Amino acid sequence: MFAYDFPLLGVFWSLLMFALFMLWIFIVIWCFIDNFQRRDHHGLAKALWFLFIVFVPIIGVFSYLVTRPVAVDVVVVDE
């Protein structure tokens, strides 16, 4: 591979892969936390999202991020 012909590129490639892996772990953990803190779906929906993310991780995470409603968690406080 081209990157391993030059030592600096090999280090850069390794650091990039490590950063992307850590980003993936962060996104998966965030999806789990967000799923269990949501109040707009209960019990069975949370369990199904959990199983979907665990058994089909890439498709599960991206579908959760796309189908997640953003405006549900917004709380407006009048002062």
Secondary structure by P-SEA (a helix, b strand, c coil): ccccccaaaaaaaaaaaaaaaaaaaaaaaaaaaaaaacccccaaaaaaaaaaaaaccaaaaaaaaaaccccccbbbbcc
